[in-house]
Amino acid sequence: MAQVQQGGTPINLSSSGVVSPVSGTMIGFYVNSTSSGTIVIRNGKLSSSDAVGGTITPSTGFNCYPGEFPNGCYATLANNIDVTFFFAAG
C-alpha cells in the first residue's frame, strides 16, 4: 500500500482575510491561540463570499478541514484568535 502525504502552504491570520485568491484544496487549520475566537470559512476571496458551513468555535490545535475551493478561500475571524491555514493552490 502506498503512502499519501498532503501538504499545503501555511497562511497565518489573526484577523479576517484571504486564505487563497486562487482555487485549491484546504487541508486544515491549526489554532495557535484563541479566547472564544470563531471562524467562518468562505468559498471565494471576498468577505461577502458564500460561507461553506456554519461558525466554528475551535480549541487550540490542528483541525482537519479538507475541501475544494474553486473560487479561492476567505476566512472571517472574530473575537481573539490566531490561526494558520494549510492550503494547496491549484
Secondary structure by P-SEA (a helix, b strand, c coil): cbbbbbbbbbbbbccccccccbbbbbcccccccccbbbbbbbcccccccccccccccccccbbbbbbbbccbbbbbbcccbbbbbbbbcc
